[in-house]
Amino acid sequence: MNNPIDFESVLSLIDRTISPIYLNPTQEIVLREVWNGKTYAKMADDYNYDPEYIKTVGCNLWHTLSCAFDEQINKSNFVPCMRRKIKDVIIDQKNKSTDDRSQLLSTNLTDQQSYHWTTAPDTKHFIGRGQEIKLLESWSQDLDCRCIVVSGMVGCGKTSLVTKFAKDVKNQFDYVIWFSLDNPPSIKTLIHNYLKLISQHPNHGIDSESLDLSLLISQLIDYLKQKKILLVLDNLQSIFEVHQTSIYYKKELEDYGQFFRAIISTNHKSLLICTSRLKPKLLEYYATNQIKILGLQGFAKQTTKKFIESKISSASDRQKLLHLSESLQNNPQLLKIAYDNLDIVSGDNIEQVVQELSLLETITSLLEQELSCLSNLDKEITCWLAISDSPVSSAELSNYLEQSHPRIKFLHSINSLIERSLISQSDGTYSLMPIMKSYLRRRLVKQALQSRSYN
């Protein structure tokens, strides 16, 4: 295939857009050969790869590029899409020589300088959350507020909400830098990446590991004072671990505490906003005007209805999914999975439908992620509620627990589980989220059977 634009220019544009992440050698091979018109099968044959592996690399790559460029990119439209984007760069920089493409692509464009979205999700189809967006905007305008944490159950839409907010207010900031902590780097590496992006020098002239952390933080704080910068950290729970009833930094990531202390306690004009499945108690001792915490739950009923109507044309199917939504606590991710499995949802018995949904691997994976973020006391409470046939009072729950816990810790766990939509309260009694109850019951039975077989 003859492409008038050289591939190295395309790579340069992609590297700039997805920075600070980068392409690995296999991803570069896939891009180069797609650019040259080759199929996945031909690539696998030429480079001695398994065809399914090349296909998987491709799928992940298109997702990364779609998020980075904020539009749908796939194998079919990659070449015309990149040709259009290179053309846009050339037009935007028409005062420079159109023949010197490498110089054009190395020139920092204003939007690429200021906004670094890396793997932030697409928010084109974002719905609802009007009140939450207004609240976040209000907090962001408070000069004393330096950190916001959006916490909540897995799948409730924390990442989408924070990304939508960041894109809505980006013009109020000199820089917006979005990072995920799925695989958290050392705090020195994170700060080095911040400094590299803000200073606009690729190498920044710094060996981050050789410098004292206090010096790196000091340099970052200087920038936060000089510029108005929005730092977004997704999946903050990855730097924490739960012990008994408390939350601590992971041993190898304890230096993050120094980073947060500096961000929250120092006077500057920037803002850090994070998402976390865990409500980070470690940050709550700061003044309430310095840090704000939003406990995010499921969709409002009206938003759930709007979501369902946008997906389903059949009035009867709409009604069934709307009725089921209460059992899913209007959790956006669970609703999407239920929509993708309408054949299961079509049953009339809601309890049976919930049980069948709880068998799906996509749902069990989400529920396991949520359980992994619970303290031992949280887990104990959810297990007792799972095996109970009816709602349980606070006094009954206290009696069930194997060990005596201070009442304040017990109440804290109850409130935490309510905030995360895992349990609901009515007339002084507590009930577990139906789909979690169904999953936990089956899990407890399996554990009992395994224990019995060992004996």
Protein Blocks (a to p, Z undefined) as FASTA:
>chain_A
ZZfbafklmmmmmmmmmpcbdcdfklmmmmmmmmnopafklmmmmnopafklmmmmmmmm
mmmmmmmnopacdfklmmmmmmmmmmmmmmmmmmpcfklmmlmmmpccfklmmpcgkjac
cfklggejklmmmmmmmmmmpmklmbdcddddehilmmmmmmmmmmmmmmmpfbdcdddf
kbacdfklmmmmmmmmmnopaklopafklpcfklmmmmmmmmmmmpccddddehkllmpc
cehjaccddfklmmmmmmmmmmmmpccfbdcddddfbdcfklmmpcfklpccdddddddf
klmmmmmmmmpmblklmmmmmmmmmmnoopaklmmmmmmmmmlmmpmblmlmmmmmmmpm
klmmmmmmmmmmpcfklmmmmmmmmmpcbdcdfklmmmmpmbacdfklmmmmmmmmmmno
macceehiacddfklmmmmmmmmmmmmmmmmmmZZ
